[in-house]
Amino acid sequence: MTIRADEEQGRRAVAALLALVGQAGGDAADPAAARWSARALEPGFTAMAAAARRTGEPSRALRAELGAIGRAAERTMARADGGASLHHGAVWPLGLLVAGTALAPGGGPEEAARLAGQLARHPDPGAPRRPSPGSAMSQRYGAAGAKGEARAGFPHVRMALRALAKARADGAREPEARLTALLTVMASLRDTGPLHTAGPAGLREVQDGALAVLAGTLAPAVLDARLRARGLRPRGSGHVLAAALFLEDSDSSFM
């Protein structure tokens, strides 16, 4: 990879977030604010790609550097969107996958996810000691959470990639393929966002609703309205889909 390729990976990571703006699983009801927030992360993602390219291996040192870059990117995003941090939960998975892709250019999504998982298993010496809402829900309910998903090599990202491929092969147009992939992840992922908002009952509502839409017994718009009415936002599932779209786009860039 080159400096130009680092910049392209940063752009592709932001493009993956922008693809979900205004859709179910996205991070905000205000599309303009969500776009502004996502674009503020591009320098951070570019720096992560550069750090991985320079280091060349999924080492502890790289993990520490990625953590520092990620926290700086979070602060930049917060300044850009007035403190809302609309894509807060996406920096962790996308940053690791940007690094994984930079470590193995042309290696494909599976290799990028494997390397990103190795990075995630290293401790981050600069991580805040206070647990995030997501990690608190992981401890309380035994959900893997974003960190567990990353350390396992992103199994739900791989699930989303398979769902995208199958939906397209079955003749779905791109918006429908992405919705199918999102619902597939929602039906399976123990998303800590709904757990934090409404406990296990809220998570069941998300999962059961996604299964009903996939089965054709519930309209997507009805599920979206129900979840919004209860304040249940499957952000974790949206971040998984964004990560899958990023890996697809990055993989095609090396072909």
ChimeraX commands (.cxc) that place a marker at each C-alpha (Angstrom):
marker #1 position 0.00,0.00,0.00 radius 0.5
marker #1 position 0.96,3.65,-0.41 radius 0.5
marker #1 position -0.03,6.93,1.19 radius 0.5
marker #1 position -2.58,7.33,-1.56 radius 0.5
marker #1 position -4.00,3.88,-0.74 radius 0.5
marker #1 position -4.23,4.86,2.94 radius 0.5
marker #1 position -6.32,7.87,1.96 radius 0.5
marker #1 position -8.51,5.66,-0.23 radius 0.5
marker #1 position -9.15,3.28,2.66 radius 0.5
marker #1 position -10.15,6.20,4.86 radius 0.5
marker #1 position -12.54,7.40,2.17 radius 0.5
marker #1 position -14.03,3.92,1.75 radius 0.5
marker #1 position -14.62,3.55,5.50 radius 0.5
marker #1 position -16.55,6.83,5.54 radius 0.5
marker #1 position -18.46,5.82,2.40 radius 0.5
marker #1 position -19.60,2.65,4.18 radius 0.5
marker #1 position -21.02,4.74,7.02 radius 0.5
marker #1 position -22.66,7.17,4.62 radius 0.5
marker #1 position -24.37,4.25,2.85 radius 0.5
marker #1 position -26.46,3.68,5.98 radius 0.5
marker #1 position -27.38,7.27,6.77 radius 0.5
marker #1 position -31.15,7.63,7.06 radius 0.5
marker #1 position -31.75,3.86,7.00 radius 0.5
marker #1 position -32.73,1.41,9.72 radius 0.5
marker #1 position -29.69,0.63,11.81 radius 0.5
marker #1 position -28.19,4.04,11.17 radius 0.5
marker #1 position -27.00,6.34,13.91 radius 0.5
marker #1 position -29.20,9.39,13.59 radius 0.5
marker #1 position -32.55,10.69,12.49 radius 0.5
marker #1 position -30.85,13.81,11.05 radius 0.5
marker #1 position -29.12,12.67,7.83 radius 0.5
marker #1 position -27.18,15.93,7.39 radius 0.5
marker #1 position -25.68,15.72,10.87 radius 0.5
marker #1 position -24.86,12.04,10.38 radius 0.5
marker #1 position -23.04,12.79,7.12 radius 0.5
marker #1 position -21.05,15.60,8.71 radius 0.5
marker #1 position -20.15,13.35,11.63 radius 0.5
marker #1 position -19.01,10.50,9.36 radius 0.5
marker #1 position -16.82,12.72,7.20 radius 0.5
marker #1 position -15.05,14.02,10.30 radius 0.5
marker #1 position -13.71,10.48,10.84 radius 0.5
marker #1 position -11.93,10.21,7.50 radius 0.5
marker #1 position -8.54,11.56,8.68 radius 0.5
marker #1 position -8.61,9.12,11.59 radius 0.5
marker #1 position -9.35,6.10,9.42 radius 0.5
marker #1 position -6.62,7.21,7.00 radius 0.5
marker #1 position -4.15,7.47,9.88 radius 0.5
marker #1 position -5.10,3.96,11.03 radius 0.5
marker #1 position -4.40,2.55,7.58 radius 0.5
marker #1 position -1.05,4.36,7.51 radius 0.5
marker #1 position -0.12,3.06,10.97 radius 0.5
marker #1 position -0.89,-0.52,9.96 radius 0.5
marker #1 position 1.01,-0.21,6.67 radius 0.5
marker #1 position 4.03,1.22,8.50 radius 0.5
marker #1 position 3.97,-1.39,11.29 radius 0.5
marker #1 position 3.32,-4.38,9.02 radius 0.5
marker #1 position 2.01,-6.81,11.65 radius 0.5
marker #1 position -0.91,-7.05,14.11 radius 0.5
marker #1 position 1.26,-6.22,17.11 radius 0.5
marker #1 position 0.63,-4.80,20.55 radius 0.5
marker #1 position 2.35,-1.60,19.48 radius 0.5
marker #1 position -0.03,-1.20,16.55 radius 0.5
marker #1 position -3.04,-1.89,18.80 radius 0.5
marker #1 position -1.92,0.87,21.16 radius 0.5
marker #1 position -1.41,3.28,18.27 radius 0.5
marker #1 position -4.83,2.47,16.80 radius 0.5
marker #1 position -6.44,3.11,20.16 radius 0.5
marker #1 position -4.82,6.53,20.41 radius 0.5
marker #1 position -5.82,7.43,16.86 radius 0.5
marker #1 position -9.36,6.20,17.48 radius 0.5
marker #1 position -9.79,8.34,20.58 radius 0.5
marker #1 position -8.49,11.39,18.71 radius 0.5
marker #1 position -10.93,10.64,15.87 radius 0.5
marker #1 position -13.77,10.39,18.38 radius 0.5
marker #1 position -12.90,13.84,19.74 radius 0.5
marker #1 position -12.80,15.29,16.23 radius 0.5
marker #1 position -16.19,13.76,15.47 radius 0.5
marker #1 position -17.65,15.17,18.69 radius 0.5
marker #1 position -16.46,18.65,17.75 radius 0.5
marker #1 position -17.92,18.26,14.27 radius 0.5
marker #1 position -21.40,17.22,15.39 radius 0.5
marker #1 position -21.73,19.29,18.55 radius 0.5
marker #1 position -20.94,16.49,20.96 radius 0.5
marker #1 position -23.50,14.00,19.66 radius 0.5
marker #1 position -20.79,11.56,18.43 radius 0.5
marker #1 position -23.31,10.07,16.02 radius 0.5
marker #1 position -21.02,7.27,14.82 radius 0.5
marker #1 position -19.41,6.50,18.16 radius 0.5
marker #1 position -19.84,2.74,18.00 radius 0.5
marker #1 position -18.53,2.45,14.45 radius 0.5
marker #1 position -14.98,3.68,15.09 radius 0.5
marker #1 position -13.91,0.48,16.85 radius 0.5
marker #1 position -14.95,-2.14,14.25 radius 0.5
marker #1 position -14.22,-0.04,11.16 radius 0.5
marker #1 position -10.87,1.14,12.52 radius 0.5
marker #1 position -9.71,-2.40,13.19 radius 0.5
marker #1 position -10.87,-3.57,9.76 radius 0.5
marker #1 position -9.17,-0.63,8.05 radius 0.5
marker #1 position -5.98,-1.74,9.77 radius 0.5
marker #1 position -6.57,-5.39,8.87 radius 0.5
marker #1 position -7.05,-4.46,5.23 radius 0.5
marker #1 position -3.88,-2.36,5.24 radius 0.5
marker #1 position -1.90,-5.24,6.75 radius 0.5
marker #1 position -2.92,-7.59,3.93 radius 0.5
marker #1 position -3.76,-5.61,0.79 radius 0.5
marker #1 position -5.51,-7.92,-1.63 radius 0.5
marker #1 position -5.93,-10.58,1.05 radius 0.5
marker #1 position -9.72,-10.44,0.93 radius 0.5
marker #1 position -12.37,-9.85,3.61 radius 0.5
marker #1 position -11.67,-13.06,5.55 radius 0.5
marker #1 position -7.98,-12.26,5.95 radius 0.5
marker #1 position -8.70,-8.65,6.90 radius 0.5
marker #1 position -11.20,-9.82,9.55 radius 0.5
marker #1 position -8.74,-12.40,10.88 radius 0.5
marker #1 position -5.96,-9.82,11.28 radius 0.5
marker #1 position -8.36,-7.30,12.79 radius 0.5
marker #1 position -9.42,-9.95,15.30 radius 0.5
marker #1 position -5.79,-10.53,16.26 radius 0.5
marker #1 position -5.38,-6.81,16.86 radius 0.5
marker #1 position -8.55,-6.68,18.96 radius 0.5
marker #1 position -7.22,-9.37,21.28 radius 0.5
marker #1 position -4.28,-7.19,22.31 radius 0.5
marker #1 position -4.91,-4.93,25.32 radius 0.5
marker #1 position -5.17,-1.19,24.73 radius 0.5
marker #1 position -3.03,0.47,27.42 radius 0.5
marker #1 position -4.69,3.83,26.85 radius 0.5
marker #1 position -8.30,2.64,27.05 radius 0.5
marker #1 position -10.52,4.47,29.59 radius 0.5
marker #1 position -11.00,2.51,32.78 radius 0.5
marker #1 position -14.65,3.48,33.05 radius 0.5
marker #1 position -16.78,0.89,31.19 radius 0.5
marker #1 position -18.87,2.07,28.26 radius 0.5
marker #1 position -22.64,1.40,28.21 radius 0.5
marker #1 position -21.99,-1.41,25.71 radius 0.5
marker #1 position -19.36,-3.13,27.84 radius 0.5
marker #1 position -21.59,-2.75,30.90 radius 0.5
marker #1 position -24.38,-4.56,29.04 radius 0.5
marker #1 position -21.92,-7.24,27.95 radius 0.5
marker #1 position -20.99,-7.87,31.57 radius 0.5
marker #1 position -24.58,-7.81,32.78 radius 0.5
marker #1 position -26.18,-10.00,30.11 radius 0.5
marker #1 position -23.26,-11.98,28.71 radius 0.5
marker #1 position -23.53,-10.43,25.24 radius 0.5
marker #1 position -20.34,-10.41,23.21 radius 0.5
marker #1 position -20.64,-6.73,22.43 radius 0.5
marker #1 position -18.45,-4.90,19.94 radius 0.5
marker #1 position -15.22,-6.00,21.61 radius 0.5
marker #1 position -16.26,-9.64,21.76 radius 0.5
marker #1 position -17.31,-9.59,18.11 radius 0.5
marker #1 position -13.97,-8.10,17.10 radius 0.5
marker #1 position -11.92,-10.54,19.19 radius 0.5
marker #1 position -13.82,-13.44,17.59 radius 0.5
marker #1 position -12.84,-12.23,14.11 radius 0.5
marker #1 position -16.12,-10.43,13.31 radius 0.5
marker #1 position -18.49,-13.40,12.83 radius 0.5
marker #1 position -21.51,-11.17,12.19 radius 0.5
marker #1 position -19.62,-9.14,9.61 radius 0.5
marker #1 position -18.92,-12.38,7.78 radius 0.5
marker #1 position -22.62,-13.26,8.17 radius 0.5
marker #1 position -23.57,-9.93,6.59 radius 0.5
marker #1 position -21.19,-10.58,3.68 radius 0.5
marker #1 position -22.82,-13.95,3.03 radius 0.5
marker #1 position -26.31,-12.47,3.26 radius 0.5
marker #1 position -25.40,-9.72,0.79 radius 0.5
marker #1 position -23.98,-12.23,-1.68 radius 0.5
marker #1 position -27.01,-14.53,-1.43 radius 0.5
marker #1 position -29.56,-11.73,-1.78 radius 0.5
marker #1 position -27.82,-10.41,-4.88 radius 0.5
marker #1 position -27.58,-13.91,-6.34 radius 0.5
marker #1 position -31.33,-14.29,-5.76 radius 0.5
marker #1 position -31.93,-11.18,-7.86 radius 0.5
marker #1 position -32.38,-8.52,-5.18 radius 0.5
marker #1 position -31.50,-4.95,-6.05 radius 0.5
marker #1 position -28.78,-3.35,-3.93 radius 0.5
marker #1 position -31.07,-1.54,-1.43 radius 0.5
marker #1 position -33.05,-4.75,-0.85 radius 0.5
marker #1 position -29.85,-6.81,-0.54 radius 0.5
marker #1 position -28.51,-4.43,2.10 radius 0.5
marker #1 position -31.80,-4.49,4.01 radius 0.5
marker #1 position -31.81,-8.29,3.95 radius 0.5
marker #1 position -28.25,-8.36,5.29 radius 0.5
marker #1 position -29.11,-5.85,8.01 radius 0.5
marker #1 position -32.18,-7.85,9.10 radius 0.5
marker #1 position -30.17,-11.08,9.08 radius 0.5
marker #1 position -27.68,-9.52,11.49 radius 0.5
marker #1 position -30.43,-7.96,13.63 radius 0.5
marker #1 position -32.10,-11.35,14.02 radius 0.5
marker #1 position -28.93,-12.90,15.43 radius 0.5
marker #1 position -26.76,-10.22,17.03 radius 0.5
marker #1 position -27.12,-9.61,20.75 radius 0.5
marker #1 position -26.96,-5.88,20.16 radius 0.5
marker #1 position -26.02,-4.05,23.36 radius 0.5
marker #1 position -27.90,-0.91,22.25 radius 0.5
marker #1 position -31.40,-2.38,22.65 radius 0.5
marker #1 position -30.19,-4.20,25.78 radius 0.5
marker #1 position -29.16,-0.89,27.28 radius 0.5
marker #1 position -32.44,0.78,26.32 radius 0.5
marker #1 position -34.94,-1.92,27.29 radius 0.5
marker #1 position -33.12,-5.00,28.54 radius 0.5
marker #1 position -33.68,-8.52,27.15 radius 0.5
marker #1 position -37.28,-7.71,26.19 radius 0.5
marker #1 position -36.09,-4.89,23.94 radius 0.5
marker #1 position -33.50,-7.12,22.29 radius 0.5
marker #1 position -36.15,-9.81,21.69 radius 0.5
marker #1 position -38.38,-7.22,20.05 radius 0.5
marker #1 position -35.59,-6.30,17.63 radius 0.5
marker #1 position -34.69,-9.91,16.87 radius 0.5
marker #1 position -38.27,-11.17,16.53 radius 0.5
marker #1 position -39.21,-8.21,14.36 radius 0.5
marker #1 position -36.26,-8.80,12.05 radius 0.5
marker #1 position -37.20,-12.47,11.72 radius 0.5
marker #1 position -40.79,-11.51,10.90 radius 0.5
marker #1 position -39.68,-9.15,8.13 radius 0.5
marker #1 position -37.37,-11.82,6.69 radius 0.5
marker #1 position -40.27,-14.29,6.77 radius 0.5
marker #1 position -42.53,-11.83,4.95 radius 0.5
marker #1 position -45.06,-11.50,7.77 radius 0.5
marker #1 position -44.17,-7.92,8.73 radius 0.5
marker #1 position -43.42,-4.89,6.57 radius 0.5
marker #1 position -40.01,-3.28,7.10 radius 0.5
marker #1 position -41.62,0.13,7.58 radius 0.5
marker #1 position -43.84,-1.23,10.35 radius 0.5
marker #1 position -40.84,-2.70,12.19 radius 0.5
marker #1 position -38.91,0.54,11.78 radius 0.5
marker #1 position -41.82,2.57,13.20 radius 0.5
marker #1 position -42.21,0.19,16.15 radius 0.5
marker #1 position -38.54,0.32,17.06 radius 0.5
marker #1 position -38.34,4.08,16.72 radius 0.5
marker #1 position -41.43,4.49,18.91 radius 0.5
marker #1 position -39.72,2.53,21.68 radius 0.5
marker #1 position -36.35,4.16,21.16 radius 0.5
marker #1 position -34.81,0.88,20.10 radius 0.5
marker #1 position -32.03,1.60,17.63 radius 0.5
marker #1 position -30.07,-1.43,16.36 radius 0.5
marker #1 position -26.91,0.61,15.92 radius 0.5
marker #1 position -24.65,-2.37,16.46 radius 0.5
marker #1 position -26.28,-4.17,13.54 radius 0.5
marker #1 position -25.88,-1.06,11.39 radius 0.5
marker #1 position -22.18,-0.90,12.24 radius 0.5
marker #1 position -21.81,-4.57,11.28 radius 0.5
marker #1 position -23.37,-3.88,7.88 radius 0.5
marker #1 position -21.16,-0.81,7.38 radius 0.5
marker #1 position -18.12,-2.97,8.15 radius 0.5
marker #1 position -19.25,-5.57,5.60 radius 0.5
marker #1 position -19.76,-2.91,2.93 radius 0.5
marker #1 position -16.31,-1.51,3.68 radius 0.5
marker #1 position -14.66,-4.93,3.29 radius 0.5
marker #1 position -16.48,-5.55,0.02 radius 0.5
marker #1 position -15.48,-2.17,-1.37 radius 0.5
marker #1 position -11.89,-2.48,-0.21 radius 0.5
marker #1 position -11.59,-5.98,-1.62 radius 0.5
marker #1 position -12.80,-4.82,-5.04 radius 0.5
marker #1 position -10.27,-1.97,-5.03 radius 0.5
marker #1 position -7.41,-4.48,-5.13 radius 0.5
marker #1 position -8.82,-6.57,-8.00 radius 0.5
marker link #1:1,2 radius 0.2
marker link #1:2,3 radius 0.2
marker link #1:3,4 radius 0.2
marker link #1:4,5 radius 0.2
marker link #1:5,6 radius 0.2
marker link #1:6,7 radius 0.2
marker link #1:7,8 radius 0.2
marker link #1:8,9 radius 0.2
marker link #1:9,10 radius 0.2
marker link #1:10,11 radius 0.2
marker link #1:11,12 radius 0.2
marker link #1:12,13 radius 0.2
marker link #1:13,14 radius 0.2
marker link #1:14,15 radius 0.2
marker link #1:15,16 radius 0.2
marker link #1:16,17 radius 0.2
marker link #1:17,18 radius 0.2
marker link #1:18,19 radius 0.2
marker link #1:19,20 radius 0.2
marker link #1:20,21 radius 0.2
marker link #1:21,22 radius 0.2
marker link #1:22,23 radius 0.2
marker link #1:23,24 radius 0.2
marker link #1:24,25 radius 0.2
marker link #1:25,26 radius 0.2
marker link #1:26,27 radius 0.2
marker link #1:27,28 radius 0.2
marker link #1:28,29 radius 0.2
marker link #1:29,30 radius 0.2
marker link #1:30,31 radius 0.2
marker link #1:31,32 radius 0.2
marker link #1:32,33 radius 0.2
marker link #1:33,34 radius 0.2
marker link #1:34,35 radius 0.2
marker link #1:35,36 radius 0.2
marker link #1:36,37 radius 0.2
marker link #1:37,38 radius 0.2
marker link #1:38,39 radius 0.2
marker link #1:39,40 radius 0.2
marker link #1:40,41 radius 0.2
marker link #1:41,42 radius 0.2
marker link #1:42,43 radius 0.2
marker link #1:43,44 radius 0.2
marker link #1:44,45 radius 0.2
marker link #1:45,46 radius 0.2
marker link #1:46,47 radius 0.2
marker link #1:47,48 radius 0.2
marker link #1:48,49 radius 0.2
marker link #1:49,50 radius 0.2
marker link #1:50,51 radius 0.2
marker link #1:51,52 radius 0.2
marker link #1:52,53 radius 0.2
marker link #1:53,54 radius 0.2
marker link #1:54,55 radius 0.2
marker link #1:55,56 radius 0.2
marker link #1:56,57 radius 0.2
marker link #1:57,58 radius 0.2
marker link #1:58,59 radius 0.2
marker link #1:59,60 radius 0.2
marker link #1:60,61 radius 0.2
marker link #1:61,62 radius 0.2
marker link #1:62,63 radius 0.2
marker link #1:63,64 radius 0.2
marker link #1:64,65 radius 0.2
marker link #1:65,66 radius 0.2
marker link #1:66,67 radius 0.2
marker link #1:67,68 radius 0.2
marker link #1:68,69 radius 0.2
marker link #1:69,70 radius 0.2
marker link #1:70,71 radius 0.2
marker link #1:71,72 radius 0.2
marker link #1:72,73 radius 0.2
marker link #1:73,74 radius 0.2
marker link #1:74,75 radius 0.2
marker link #1:75,76 radius 0.2
marker link #1:76,77 radius 0.2
marker link #1:77,78 radius 0.2
marker link #1:78,79 radius 0.2
marker link #1:79,80 radius 0.2
marker link #1:80,81 radius 0.2
marker link #1:81,82 radius 0.2
marker link #1:82,83 radius 0.2
marker link #1:83,84 radius 0.2
marker link #1:84,85 radius 0.2
marker link #1:85,86 radius 0.2
marker link #1:86,87 radius 0.2
marker link #1:87,88 radius 0.2
marker link #1:88,89 radius 0.2
marker link #1:89,90 radius 0.2
marker link #1:90,91 radius 0.2
marker link #1:91,92 radius 0.2
marker link #1:92,93 radius 0.2
marker link #1:93,94 radius 0.2
marker link #1:94,95 radius 0.2
marker link #1:95,96 radius 0.2
marker link #1:96,97 radius 0.2
marker link #1:97,98 radius 0.2
marker link #1:98,99 radius 0.2
marker link #1:99,100 radius 0.2
marker link #1:100,101 radius 0.2
marker link #1:101,102 radius 0.2
marker link #1:102,103 radius 0.2
marker link #1:103,104 radius 0.2
marker link #1:104,105 radius 0.2
marker link #1:105,106 radius 0.2
marker link #1:106,107 radius 0.2
marker link #1:107,108 radius 0.2
marker link #1:108,109 radius 0.2
marker link #1:109,110 radius 0.2
marker link #1:110,111 radius 0.2
marker link #1:111,112 radius 0.2
marker link #1:112,113 radius 0.2
marker link #1:113,114 radius 0.2
marker link #1:114,115 radius 0.2
marker link #1:115,116 radius 0.2
marker link #1:116,117 radius 0.2
marker link #1:117,118 radius 0.2
marker link #1:118,119 radius 0.2
marker link #1:119,120 radius 0.2
marker link #1:120,121 radius 0.2
marker link #1:121,122 radius 0.2
marker link #1:122,123 radius 0.2
marker link #1:123,124 radius 0.2
marker link #1:124,125 radius 0.2
marker link #1:125,126 radius 0.2
marker link #1:126,127 radius 0.2
marker link #1:127,128 radius 0.2
marker link #1:128,129 radius 0.2
marker link #1:129,130 radius 0.2
marker link #1:130,131 radius 0.2
marker link #1:131,132 radius 0.2
marker link #1:132,133 radius 0.2
marker link #1:133,134 radius 0.2
marker link #1:134,135 radius 0.2
marker link #1:135,136 radius 0.2
marker link #1:136,137 radius 0.2
marker link #1:137,138 radius 0.2
marker link #1:138,139 radius 0.2
marker link #1:139,140 radius 0.2
marker link #1:140,141 radius 0.2
marker link #1:141,142 radius 0.2
marker link #1:142,143 radius 0.2
marker link #1:143,144 radius 0.2
marker link #1:144,145 radius 0.2
marker link #1:145,146 radius 0.2
marker link #1:146,147 radius 0.2
marker link #1:147,148 radius 0.2
marker link #1:148,149 radius 0.2
marker link #1:149,150 radius 0.2
marker link #1:150,151 radius 0.2
marker link #1:151,152 radius 0.2
marker link #1:152,153 radius 0.2
marker link #1:153,154 radius 0.2
marker link #1:154,155 radius 0.2
marker link #1:155,156 radius 0.2
marker link #1:156,157 radius 0.2
marker link #1:157,158 radius 0.2
marker link #1:158,159 radius 0.2
marker link #1:159,160 radius 0.2
marker link #1:160,161 radius 0.2
marker link #1:161,162 radius 0.2
marker link #1:162,163 radius 0.2
marker link #1:163,164 radius 0.2
marker link #1:164,165 radius 0.2
marker link #1:165,166 radius 0.2
marker link #1:166,167 radius 0.2
marker link #1:167,168 radius 0.2
marker link #1:168,169 radius 0.2
marker link #1:169,170 radius 0.2
marker link #1:170,171 radius 0.2
marker link #1:171,172 radius 0.2
marker link #1:172,173 radius 0.2
marker link #1:173,174 radius 0.2
marker link #1:174,175 radius 0.2
marker link #1:175,176 radius 0.2
marker link #1:176,177 radius 0.2
marker link #1:177,178 radius 0.2
marker link #1:178,179 radius 0.2
marker link #1:179,180 radius 0.2
marker link #1:180,181 radius 0.2
marker link #1:181,182 radius 0.2
marker link #1:182,183 radius 0.2
marker link #1:183,184 radius 0.2
marker link #1:184,185 radius 0.2
marker link #1:185,186 radius 0.2
marker link #1:186,187 radius 0.2
marker link #1:187,188 radius 0.2
marker link #1:188,189 radius 0.2
marker link #1:189,190 radius 0.2
marker link #1:190,191 radius 0.2
marker link #1:191,192 radius 0.2
marker link #1:192,193 radius 0.2
marker link #1:193,194 radius 0.2
marker link #1:194,195 radius 0.2
marker link #1:195,196 radius 0.2
marker link #1:196,197 radius 0.2
marker link #1:197,198 radius 0.2
marker link #1:198,199 radius 0.2
marker link #1:199,200 radius 0.2
marker link #1:200,201 radius 0.2
marker link #1:201,202 radius 0.2
marker link #1:202,203 radius 0.2
marker link #1:203,204 radius 0.2
marker link #1:204,205 radius 0.2
marker link #1:205,206 radius 0.2
marker link #1:206,207 radius 0.2
marker link #1:207,208 radius 0.2
marker link #1:208,209 radius 0.2
marker link #1:209,210 radius 0.2
marker link #1:210,211 radius 0.2
marker link #1:211,212 radius 0.2
marker link #1:212,213 radius 0.2
marker link #1:213,214 radius 0.2
marker link #1:214,215 radius 0.2
marker link #1:215,216 radius 0.2
marker link #1:216,217 radius 0.2
marker link #1:217,218 radius 0.2
marker link #1:218,219 radius 0.2
marker link #1:219,220 radius 0.2
marker link #1:220,221 radius 0.2
marker link #1:221,222 radius 0.2
marker link #1:222,223 radius 0.2
marker link #1:223,224 radius 0.2
marker link #1:224,225 radius 0.2
marker link #1:225,226 radius 0.2
marker link #1:226,227 radius 0.2
marker link #1:227,228 radius 0.2
marker link #1:228,229 radius 0.2
marker link #1:229,230 radius 0.2
marker link #1:230,231 radius 0.2
marker link #1:231,232 radius 0.2
marker link #1:232,233 radius 0.2
marker link #1:233,234 radius 0.2
marker link #1:234,235 radius 0.2
marker link #1:235,236 radius 0.2
marker link #1:236,237 radius 0.2
marker link #1:237,238 radius 0.2
marker link #1:238,239 radius 0.2
marker link #1:239,240 radius 0.2
marker link #1:240,241 radius 0.2
marker link #1:241,242 radius 0.2
marker link #1:242,243 radius 0.2
marker link #1:243,244 radius 0.2
marker link #1:244,245 radius 0.2
marker link #1:245,246 radius 0.2
marker link #1:246,247 radius 0.2
marker link #1:247,248 radius 0.2
marker link #1:248,249 radius 0.2
marker link #1:249,250 radius 0.2
marker link #1:250,251 radius 0.2
marker link #1:251,252 radius 0.2
marker link #1:252,253 radius 0.2
marker link #1:253,254 radius 0.2
marker link #1:254,255 radius 0.2
view
